[in-house]
Amino acid sequence: MRKVNWSEVPDTTLLPEGMYRLEIESIDEAVTATPPARLMYKAMYRVAEGAFKGSVLFDNFAIGTPEDPNAKEQATWNTSRAARRLRRLLRGAQVPIVEDVDEMVAVAVGQQFQAVVTVKKDDGKRDPRYAGLERNEIGGYYAPGERAEGPTAPAAPKASASATTVKCGQCGKELPRAEYLTHLNVEHPE
C-alpha cells in the first residue's frame, strides 16, 4: 500500500517569489499563437537546487512584430523588449554572444543562471479566460552566484567559482569560457 502525507504536497505549481538557480532545459523557436504569427522563442527551465529542485518554469520571448513577423530586420531585434530579455538570459547563463542565434540557443541548453521569480495575477486583457490566474514570471537574469538565492532572498552579491567556465550543451563537458566556441566548432561542427 502506498501512503502519502498530502499535507506536505503543494496544491499549486507556483514558486514563491525569490531568487532561484535555474537550468535551461530547452529554448525552441516557435511562432506566437495570436495573429499575425510572429517569431518567438519558448524556454523551459528547471529549478536546479533547493527545496523546489525539479520544479519547472516557462518563459516566452516574442521577437517578431506585425511589420516584421519573422524578425529578419536588425531594427526589430534592436527595439524588441523580448530580444533584450533573451540577451540578458544568455548573458546570465554565460553563453558567448555570437551572431548565430541558433548556435547560442544550442549552447544555452544545460547551462544554469539565476532568476528573480515573481508571482503575477493575469489582468485578462489579452484573454479574458485567464483573468485572475496567478503565474510565475521571471524579472531578472543573472550569472550563477551573482545574487543570493532562495524565496524572498535579498540581492546580496556572491562570488562565483563557475564564472570562468561553461558547460557544453552538446556533450556536457566543462570548458574554459575562452575555449568554448573552438570546442563547438571542432567537436560539434554540425
C-alpha positions as CSV (number, residue, x, y, z in Angstrom):
1,M,0.0,0.0,0.0
2,R,1.3,3.4,-0.9
3,K,0.9,6.1,1.8
4,V,1.3,9.8,1.2
5,N,1.3,12.7,3.6
6,W,-0.8,15.0,1.5
7,S,-0.3,18.0,3.8
8,E,3.3,18.1,2.5
9,V,2.3,18.0,-1.2
10,P,1.8,21.6,-2.6
11,D,-1.5,22.3,-4.2
12,T,0.0,24.8,-6.6
13,T,2.6,24.8,-9.2
14,L,3.6,28.4,-8.4
15,L,7.1,29.0,-6.9
16,P,7.2,31.5,-4.0
17,E,8.8,34.8,-5.1
18,G,12.5,34.9,-4.8
19,M,15.9,34.2,-6.4
20,Y,16.4,30.8,-7.9
21,R,19.2,28.9,-9.7
22,L,17.6,27.5,-12.9
23,E,18.9,25.2,-15.6
24,I,17.9,25.7,-19.2
25,E,16.1,22.5,-20.4
26,S,15.2,23.9,-23.8
27,I,14.8,27.0,-25.9
28,D,12.8,26.3,-29.0
29,E,11.9,28.6,-32.0
30,A,8.2,28.9,-32.4
31,V,5.5,31.4,-33.5
32,T,3.0,33.3,-31.4
33,A,-0.5,31.9,-31.2
34,T,-2.2,35.2,-31.8
35,P,-2.4,36.5,-35.4
36,P,-0.3,37.6,-37.1
37,A,2.1,34.7,-36.2
38,R,5.4,36.2,-35.1
39,L,8.8,34.7,-34.3
40,M,9.3,33.8,-30.7
41,Y,11.5,31.6,-28.5
42,K,9.9,29.3,-25.9
43,A,12.1,28.4,-23.0
44,M,11.7,25.8,-20.3
45,Y,13.8,25.8,-17.1
46,R,14.1,23.6,-14.1
47,V,15.0,24.7,-10.6
48,A,18.5,23.3,-10.1
49,E,18.8,23.2,-6.3
50,G,17.0,23.9,-3.0
51,A,13.6,23.0,-1.7
52,F,11.9,23.4,-5.1
53,K,14.5,21.5,-7.1
54,G,13.0,20.0,-10.2
55,S,10.1,22.5,-10.5
56,V,9.5,23.7,-14.0
57,L,9.2,27.3,-15.2
58,F,8.4,28.6,-18.7
59,D,9.4,31.8,-20.4
60,N,8.5,33.2,-23.8
61,F,10.4,35.7,-25.9
62,A,8.2,37.2,-28.8
63,I,10.7,38.9,-31.0
64,G,8.7,39.4,-34.3
65,T,6.4,42.4,-34.9
66,P,3.4,42.8,-37.1
67,E,5.6,44.7,-39.6
68,D,8.4,42.1,-39.4
69,P,6.9,38.9,-38.1
70,N,9.9,36.7,-38.9
71,A,12.3,39.2,-37.2
72,K,14.6,39.4,-40.3
73,E,15.4,43.1,-39.8
74,Q,18.1,44.1,-37.3
75,A,15.9,47.0,-36.2
76,T,13.3,44.6,-35.0
77,W,15.9,42.9,-32.7
78,N,17.2,46.3,-31.6
79,T,13.8,47.6,-30.4
80,S,12.4,44.3,-29.1
81,R,11.9,44.1,-25.3
82,A,11.9,40.3,-25.6
83,A,15.2,40.3,-27.6
84,R,16.8,42.3,-24.7
85,R,15.4,39.8,-22.2
86,L,16.8,36.9,-24.3
87,R,20.2,38.6,-24.4
88,R,20.1,39.0,-20.6
89,L,19.2,35.3,-20.2
90,L,22.0,34.2,-22.4
91,R,24.5,36.5,-20.6
92,G,23.3,35.2,-17.2
93,A,23.7,31.6,-18.5
94,Q,27.2,32.7,-19.6
95,V,26.7,31.8,-23.2
96,P,29.1,33.5,-25.6
97,I,27.2,36.1,-27.6
98,V,27.6,35.5,-31.3
99,E,25.6,36.5,-34.4
100,D,24.1,32.9,-34.9
101,V,21.1,32.8,-32.7
102,D,20.6,29.0,-33.3
103,E,24.2,28.4,-32.1
104,M,23.7,30.4,-28.9
105,V,20.4,28.7,-28.2
106,A,22.0,25.3,-28.6
107,V,24.9,26.3,-26.3
108,A,22.4,27.5,-23.7
109,V,20.8,24.1,-23.1
110,G,22.2,22.7,-19.9
111,Q,23.5,26.0,-18.7
112,Q,22.5,27.5,-15.3
113,F,21.6,31.0,-14.4
114,Q,19.9,32.8,-11.5
115,A,16.5,34.3,-11.9
116,V,14.3,36.7,-10.0
117,V,10.9,34.8,-9.9
118,T,7.8,36.8,-9.1
119,V,4.1,35.9,-9.0
120,K,1.8,38.0,-11.2
121,K,-2.0,37.9,-11.5
122,D,-3.3,37.9,-15.1
123,D,-5.5,41.0,-15.7
124,G,-7.4,39.3,-18.5
125,K,-6.6,42.0,-21.1
126,R,-5.1,39.6,-23.6
127,D,-7.5,36.8,-23.0
128,P,-10.4,37.2,-20.5
129,R,-10.4,33.4,-19.8
130,Y,-7.2,33.9,-17.8
131,A,-8.3,36.9,-15.7
132,G,-7.3,36.4,-12.1
133,L,-5.0,33.4,-12.9
134,E,-1.7,33.6,-11.0
135,R,1.6,32.6,-12.7
136,N,5.3,32.9,-12.2
137,E,7.2,35.5,-14.2
138,I,11.0,36.0,-14.5
139,G,12.0,39.5,-13.8
140,G,15.8,39.3,-13.9
141,Y,18.6,37.0,-15.2
142,Y,22.0,36.7,-13.5
143,A,25.1,34.6,-13.6
144,P,25.2,31.8,-11.1
145,G,26.4,33.1,-7.7
146,E,25.8,36.7,-8.7
147,R,22.9,37.1,-6.2
148,A,21.8,35.3,-3.0
149,E,19.3,32.6,-3.7
150,G,16.0,31.3,-2.2
151,P,12.5,32.5,-1.7
152,T,12.5,36.3,-0.9
153,A,16.3,36.3,-0.6
154,P,17.9,39.7,-0.5
155,A,20.0,40.6,-3.6
156,A,23.5,40.3,-2.0
157,P,26.5,39.8,-4.2
158,K,28.2,36.4,-4.0
159,A,31.4,35.2,-5.7
160,S,31.0,32.7,-8.5
161,A,33.5,29.8,-8.9
162,S,31.9,28.9,-12.3
163,A,32.2,32.3,-13.9
164,T,35.2,31.3,-16.0
165,T,33.8,28.0,-17.3
166,V,30.9,27.0,-19.4
167,K,29.2,23.6,-19.8
168,C,28.8,22.3,-23.3
169,G,25.1,21.8,-24.1
170,Q,26.0,19.1,-26.6
171,C,28.3,16.8,-24.7
172,G,28.2,18.2,-21.1
173,K,32.0,18.9,-20.9
174,E,33.0,21.7,-18.6
175,L,35.3,24.1,-20.5
176,P,37.1,27.4,-20.0
177,R,34.9,30.2,-21.5
178,A,37.6,31.3,-23.9
179,E,37.8,27.8,-25.4
180,Y,34.1,27.2,-25.8
181,L,33.4,28.3,-29.4
182,T,36.5,26.5,-30.6
183,H,35.3,23.3,-28.8
184,L,31.9,23.7,-30.5
185,N,33.4,24.2,-34.0
186,V,35.8,21.2,-33.6
187,E,33.8,18.7,-31.6
188,H,30.2,19.6,-32.8
189,P,30.6,21.1,-36.3
190,E,27.0,20.5,-37.5
